[in-house]
Amino acid sequence: MTDISVIVPIYNVEPYLEECLDSLTAQTYRNMEFLCIDDGSTDASLPILQKYAAKDSRFKVISKPNEGYGKTMNRGLTLAASPWVGIVESDDFVKADMFEKLYEAAADSDADIIKCNFFKYRTGDGKEKNYSREYPERFFGKEICPIDEPEIYDAHSSIWAGIYRKAFLEENHIGFSETPGASYQDIGFHFQALSSARKIKIIEDALIYYRTDNLGSSVYHPGKIFCISDEIHTIEAYIGKQSAERQAKLWPICMRKKFYDYRWNYLRLAPEFQYAFLKLMAEEFTADEKAGKFKKVQWREERHREELKEIITDYTAFFRRTRSLDYVDERVQVAGIVNQKVYLKGILQEIREAECAVIYGAGIRGKWLAERLLEKGVPIAKLLFAVSRKEPGQYGTDDKIMGIPVIEISEITVEREPVFVMIAVKGEAQIEMLGTLHRLGIENAALVDEEFMKLVRIQI
């Protein structure tokens, strides 16, 4: 029997795969197996895997139809035949002594997980330039019960920077979410593993190179912006199944993680993505606050507690204060679905379910939007144009455009709910209008940007 099974999930990573496999071939610890699971790659990844397997019997190639990361990883966990399990992502690569050092640390320990540090690697930066020190020095070389040390959960999930007892994973039913097309499944796995472990041991050495410049990574796809919330919900469901005693310890840890993960995700986005995600944050944080889940959170800084309050009480003000003036992460500039989570049922269904669909802005963009909605069968009686201010006779004697009444936005009240407001202007005027809607108590709103129009198949 081998001592360590290393799971290597593969999907269209041809440019990086050989570097990864070479680093596994060079491992100084020999009694291992490498479970290379190809998830239906359409590039040359599979032939590369087969070439390595022909030369080194430690490589075992499993080829299957594309099913997504979660199912691929769970397949690997099932196939792993060793007492210890490691993970290496196929666009990363490892130091030659990585698994020797991890196994040595496990030899004199009864910890369930052995963790190490890593390098953040960008092509051309040099291999050991960006050492990622994820843990406080006081933890190095010691065995720790994670649930008693909330700071442990702040570290990068880095599920690939360590090894896990196979029996521990099985006994606690720890695996990966299998949501099709999802990302961030490592977050749920990491949280469950830490929360179930009696002890973990952390060594100081950085032993793996985590590639941060793979533009094909699903983490950087705009359509994946809301997947992080799906994975947090998986964690919340996991906590809900625990004993009352464990829940009392885990909820503050989860809420701390949720706030900081959501905050990180929000701050890295472009403005049009930010508002959609912030609306989700406000809704969830409000519900969590009412349930008392934030009460015992240990904040990194007191100002973050105040940020939470602002997001709950006036997220539009928070947006105006914190929105990105430019793209923070250049990899989020590619096209994708922007209001994916807010309009999960589809834009047209949102409009159809509303008693009144308000187009806020009566200029070129607003008129084009009205024309397309009418073409798609939205009743004219359901539509209104709204403007911030209008003068008598400005829109004719009947105050209508295209047969649709024009009103001042202040005439819309929450009593007229459910309304759905579409802000059909560009630039800075959007921010002012968002503030106006918030003051009126109207939260069901969308920014009519180019991505919105793609969702309803509108081309301007």
C-alpha positions in Angstrom: 0.0 0.0 0.0 1.2 3.5 -0.8 1.4 6.0 2.1 0.0 9.1 0.3 -2.5 9.4 -2.5 -2.3 12.8 -4.3 -5.4 13.9 -6.2 -4.7 16.0 -9.3 -7.9 17.3 -11.0 -7.4 18.3 -14.6 -9.5 20.3 -17.1 -7.9 22.0 -20.1 -4.6 23.0 -18.4 -2.3 22.0 -21.2 0.0 25.1 -20.8 0.8 24.3 -17.2 0.4 20.5 -16.9 3.9 19.3 -17.6 5.4 21.6 -15.0 3.0 20.2 -12.5 3.6 16.6 -13.4 7.4 17.1 -13.5 7.3 18.4 -9.9 5.4 15.3 -8.8 7.8 13.0 -10.7 10.7 14.6 -8.7 9.2 14.0 -5.3 11.9 12.7 -2.9 9.2 10.6 -1.1 8.6 7.6 -3.3 5.8 5.5 -1.8 2.9 7.5 -3.3 0.3 7.4 -6.0 -0.8 10.3 -8.2 -4.5 10.1 -9.1 -4.8 12.3 -12.2 -8.5 12.7 -13.0 -9.2 14.3 -16.4 -12.6 16.0 -16.3 -13.3 15.8 -20.1 -10.5 18.1 -21.3 -10.8 19.2 -24.9 -7.1 20.2 -25.3 -4.0 18.0 -25.1 -4.2 17.4 -21.3 -5.2 13.7 -21.6 -2.4 12.7 -24.0 0.1 14.5 -21.7 -1.2 12.5 -18.7 -0.9 9.2 -20.6 2.7 10.0 -21.6 3.7 10.4 -17.9 1.7 7.3 -16.8 3.6 5.2 -19.4 6.9 6.3 -17.8 6.0 6.2 -14.1 3.7 3.7 -12.5 2.8 6.1 -9.7 0.7 8.0 -12.2 -2.8 6.6 -12.5 -5.0 8.3 -15.2 -8.8 8.4 -14.8 -10.6 9.9 -17.8 -14.3 10.8 -17.5 -16.9 13.2 -19.1 -16.9 16.7 -17.9 -18.8 16.9 -14.6 -17.2 19.8 -12.7 -14.6 20.3 -10.0 -16.7 19.0 -7.1 -17.5 15.6 -8.7 -13.9 15.3 -9.9 -12.5 15.8 -6.4 -15.0 13.4 -4.8 -14.1 10.8 -7.3 -10.5 11.2 -6.3 -11.3 10.9 -2.6 -13.2 7.7 -3.3 -10.3 6.2 -5.3 -7.5 7.2 -2.9 -6.0 4.0 -1.4 -3.5 5.5 1.1 -3.8 6.5 4.7 -3.0 10.1 3.8 -4.5 12.2 1.0 -2.9 15.2 -0.7 -4.2 17.6 -3.4 -2.2 19.3 -6.2 -4.1 21.6 -8.6 -2.9 20.9 -12.2 -1.8 24.5 -12.8 0.3 24.6 -9.7 3.6 22.8 -9.0 5.4 21.6 -5.8 8.8 21.5 -4.2 10.6 18.2 -4.6 10.5 17.5 -0.8 6.9 18.6 -0.2 5.4 15.3 0.6 8.5 14.0 2.4 8.3 17.0 4.8 4.6 16.7 5.3 4.8 12.9 5.9 7.6 13.4 8.4 5.5 15.9 10.3 2.7 13.4 10.4 4.9 10.6 11.7 5.1 11.8 15.2 1.7 13.4 15.4 -1.9 12.3 15.9 -3.2 15.4 14.0 -5.9 14.8 11.3 -4.4 17.5 9.0 -0.9 18.6 8.3 -0.6 22.1 6.7 2.2 24.1 5.2 2.7 27.5 3.7 3.0 28.3 0.0 4.4 30.7 -2.6 2.1 32.9 -4.7 3.5 32.3 -8.2 3.4 34.5 -11.3 5.2 33.5 -14.4 8.4 35.5 -14.6 8.4 36.5 -10.9 10.9 33.9 -9.8 10.0 30.8 -7.8 10.5 32.1 -4.3 9.6 35.7 -4.5 6.1 35.8 -2.9 6.1 33.7 0.3 2.6 33.6 1.6 2.7 33.5 5.4 -0.8 32.5 6.2 -0.5 31.6 9.9 0.9 33.4 13.0 4.3 32.1 14.0 3.0 30.9 17.3 1.2 28.1 15.5 4.2 26.6 13.7 5.2 23.1 14.7 2.3 22.8 17.2 -0.8 20.8 17.2 -3.9 23.0 17.4 -7.6 22.5 17.7 -9.0 24.8 15.0 -12.4 25.4 16.5 -10.7 27.0 19.5 -8.5 29.2 17.3 -10.8 31.3 15.0 -7.8 33.0 13.5 -6.9 29.7 11.7 -10.0 30.2 9.5 -8.7 33.5 8.2 -5.9 31.8 6.3 -6.3 31.1 2.6 -8.2 27.9 2.2 -5.2 26.4 0.4 -6.6 22.8 0.5 -3.6 21.8 -1.6 -1.1 22.9 1.0 -1.2 19.9 3.2 -2.3 16.3 3.7 -5.3 14.7 5.3 -5.9 11.4 7.1 -8.2 9.4 4.8 -10.0 7.8 7.7 -10.7 11.3 9.2 -12.3 12.5 6.0 -14.4 9.4 5.7 -15.6 9.3 9.3 -16.7 12.9 9.1 -18.2 12.6 5.6 -16.1 15.5 4.3 -16.2 16.1 0.6 -16.9 18.7 -2.1 -20.0 20.4 -3.2 -21.1 19.1 -6.6 -23.0 22.1 -7.9 -22.6 22.1 -11.7 -20.6 25.0 -12.9 -19.8 26.3 -9.4 -16.5 27.6 -8.1 -15.0 28.0 -4.6 -15.8 24.4 -3.6 -12.5 24.5 -1.7 -14.0 26.9 0.8 -16.7 24.5 2.0 -14.2 21.5 2.1 -11.7 23.6 4.1 -14.2 24.8 6.6 -15.7 21.4 7.3 -12.2 19.8 7.5 -11.0 22.4 10.0 -14.2 22.3 12.1 -14.1 18.5 12.3 -10.4 18.1 13.0 -9.5 17.3 16.6 -6.0 18.6 15.9 -4.1 20.1 12.9 -0.3 20.6 12.7 1.2 23.5 10.8 4.8 23.5 9.5 6.5 26.8 8.5 7.9 25.7 5.2 6.4 26.9 2.0 6.2 23.8 -0.2 3.9 24.5 -3.1 3.7 27.2 -5.8 0.2 28.5 -6.2 -0.3 30.0 -9.6 -2.1 33.3 -9.6 -1.8 34.2 -13.3 -3.9 31.5 -14.9 -6.5 33.6 -16.8 -8.5 30.5 -17.5 -9.2 29.8 -13.8 -12.9 29.7 -13.1 -12.4 31.9 -10.0 -11.8 34.9 -12.3 -14.8 34.3 -14.6 -17.5 37.0 -14.0 -20.2 34.5 -14.3 -18.9 32.9 -11.1 -19.2 36.1 -9.1 -22.0 34.8 -6.9 -20.7 31.2 -6.5 -18.9 32.2 -3.3 -22.3 32.8 -1.7 -23.4 29.3 -2.7 -20.4 27.8 -1.0 -21.0 29.8 2.2 -24.6 28.5 2.2 -23.1 25.0 2.1 -21.1 25.8 5.2 -24.2 27.3 6.9 -26.2 24.1 6.1 -23.3 22.0 7.6 -23.4 24.1 10.9 -27.1 23.7 11.1 -26.7 19.9 11.4 -24.3 20.2 14.3 -25.0 19.9 18.0 -26.1 23.0 19.9 -22.7 23.2 21.6 -20.8 23.0 18.3 -23.1 25.5 16.7 -22.4 28.0 19.5 -18.7 27.9 18.6 -19.1 27.6 14.8 -21.6 30.4 14.0 -19.3 33.3 15.1 -16.5 31.7 13.1 -18.7 31.3 10.1 -20.1 34.8 10.3 -16.6 36.2 10.5 -15.6 34.2 7.5 -18.7 35.2 5.6 -18.3 38.9 6.2 -14.6 38.9 5.1 -15.1 36.6 2.1 -18.0 38.6 0.9 -16.2 41.8 1.5 -13.1 40.6 -0.4 -15.3 39.4 -3.3 -17.2 42.8 -3.4 -14.0 45.0 -3.3 -12.4 43.1 -6.2 -15.3 43.7 -8.6 -16.0 46.4 -11.2 -18.8 48.8 -10.1 -21.6 47.2 -12.2 -20.8 43.9 -10.6 -20.4 45.4 -7.1 -23.9 46.7 -6.8 -25.5 43.4 -7.6 -23.4 41.5 -5.1 -23.7 44.2 -2.5 -27.5 43.9 -2.6 -27.1 40.2 -1.9 -24.7 41.0 1.0 -27.2 43.4 2.5 -30.1 40.9 2.3 -28.1 38.1 3.9 -26.4 40.2 6.5 -29.7 41.7 7.6 -31.2 38.2 8.1 -28.1 37.0 9.9 -28.1 40.0 12.2 -31.8 39.5 13.1 -30.9 35.8 14.0 -28.2 37.0 16.3 -25.4 35.3 14.4 -23.0 38.2 14.5 -23.1 38.7 18.2 -19.9 36.9 19.2 -17.9 37.6 16.1 -14.3 38.5 16.8 -13.5 41.3 14.3 -10.1 41.9 12.9 -10.7 45.7 13.2 -13.5 47.6 14.9 -14.2 49.5 11.7 -15.4 46.3 10.1 -18.2 46.1 12.7 -19.3 49.5 11.6 -19.1 48.5 7.9 -21.5 45.7 8.7 -23.9 48.1 10.2 -23.7 50.4 7.2 -24.3 47.6 4.8 -27.4 46.6 6.7 -28.8 50.1 7.2 -27.8 51.9 4.0 -25.9 49.7 1.5 -26.3 52.4 -1.2 -24.3 54.8 0.9 -21.7 52.0 1.4 -21.6 51.5 -2.4 -21.1 55.2 -3.0 -18.2 55.3 -0.5 -16.5 52.1 -1.5 -17.3 51.4 -5.2 -14.4 50.7 -7.5 -13.5 53.6 -9.8 -11.7 51.1 -12.0 -11.3 47.4 -12.4 -9.3 46.1 -9.4 -8.6 42.7 -10.9 -7.9 42.9 -14.7 -9.1 39.3 -15.0 -12.7 40.3 -14.2 -12.9 42.5 -17.3 -14.1 39.8 -19.7 -17.7 39.5 -20.6 -20.1 37.7 -18.3 -23.5 37.7 -16.6 -23.6 40.6 -14.2 -26.9 40.5 -12.3 -27.0 36.7 -12.2 -27.9 36.2 -8.6 -30.2 39.2 -8.2 -32.3 38.1 -11.2 -32.0 34.4 -10.8 -35.4 33.8 -12.3 -34.6 36.0 -15.3 -35.1 39.7 -16.0 -38.4 39.2 -17.9 -39.9 37.1 -15.1 -39.0 39.8 -12.6 -40.9 42.3 -14.7 -43.8 40.0 -15.2 -44.1 39.3 -11.4 -44.0 43.0 -10.6 -47.3 44.9 -10.6 -45.5 47.9 -12.0 -42.3 48.0 -14.1 -40.7 51.4 -13.9 -38.1 52.6 -16.4 -36.2 55.3 -14.4 -34.9 57.6 -17.2 -36.8 58.7 -20.2 -33.9 59.4 -22.6 -32.6 57.3 -25.5 -31.7 54.3 -23.3 -35.0 54.3 -21.5 -37.0 54.5 -24.8 -35.1 51.7 -26.4 -35.7 49.6 -23.3 -39.4 50.3 -23.4 -39.5 49.3 -27.1 -37.8 46.0 -26.5 -40.0 45.2 -23.5 -43.2 45.9 -25.5 -41.8 43.7 -28.3 -41.4 40.9 -25.7 -45.0 41.1 -24.7 -44.9 43.1 -21.5 -48.3 44.9 -21.3 -48.1 48.6 -21.8 -50.4 49.1 -18.8 -47.6 47.7 -16.6 -45.0 50.2 -17.7 -44.2 53.6 -16.3 -41.4 56.1 -17.1 -40.0 57.9 -14.1 -37.8 60.9 -14.0 -36.3 62.8 -11.0 -38.1 66.0 -11.9 -40.5 67.1 -14.7 -41.9 70.4 -15.8 -45.5 70.9 -16.7 -46.1 70.0 -20.3 -42.6 68.7 -20.7 -43.9 65.4 -22.0 -47.0 66.7 -23.8 -50.5 67.4 -22.6 -51.0 63.8 -21.5 -47.6 63.3 -19.8 -46.8 60.2 -21.8 -44.0 58.9 -24.0 -44.9 56.1 -26.5 -48.2 55.9 -24.7 -46.5 55.2 -21.4 -47.2 57.6 -18.5 -44.3 59.7 -17.2 -44.2 60.4 -13.4 -41.7 61.8 -11.0 -39.9 59.1 -9.1 -41.1 60.5 -5.8 -44.6 59.5 -6.7 -43.7 55.9 -6.4 -44.1 54.6 -2.8 -43.6 51.3 -1.2 -47.3 50.9 -1.0 -47.2 50.4 -4.8 -45.0 47.3 -4.3 -44.2 45.0 -5.9 -42.5 47.3 -8.3 -39.4 46.6 -10.3 -37.3 49.7 -11.2 -34.8 49.7 -14.1 -32.3 52.6 -13.9 -31.9 53.4 -17.6 -29.1 56.0 -17.5 -25.3 56.0 -17.8 -22.5 57.0 -15.5 -22.6 59.0 -12.3 -26.4 59.6 -12.6 -26.9 55.9 -11.7 -25.4 56.5 -8.2 -27.7 59.4 -7.5 -30.7 57.5 -8.7 -29.8 54.5 -6.5 -29.7 56.8 -3.5 -33.1 58.2 -4.4 -34.6 54.7 -4.6 -33.1 53.7 -1.3 -34.6 56.8 0.4 -38.0 55.9 -1.1 -37.7 52.4 0.3 -37.5 50.7 -3.1 -34.9 48.0 -3.1 -36.0 45.9 -6.2 -33.9 47.7 -8.8 -31.5 47.0 -11.5 -28.8 49.0 -13.4 -29.6 48.9 -17.1 -26.1 48.5 -18.4 -24.9 46.6 -21.4 -24.8 43.3 -19.5 -28.4 43.8 -18.4 -29.4 44.3 -22.0 -27.6 41.1 -23.0 -29.8 39.2 -20.5 -33.0 40.4 -22.1 -31.4 40.2 -25.6 -31.5 44.0 -26.1 -28.8 45.6 -28.3 -28.4 49.3 -28.2 
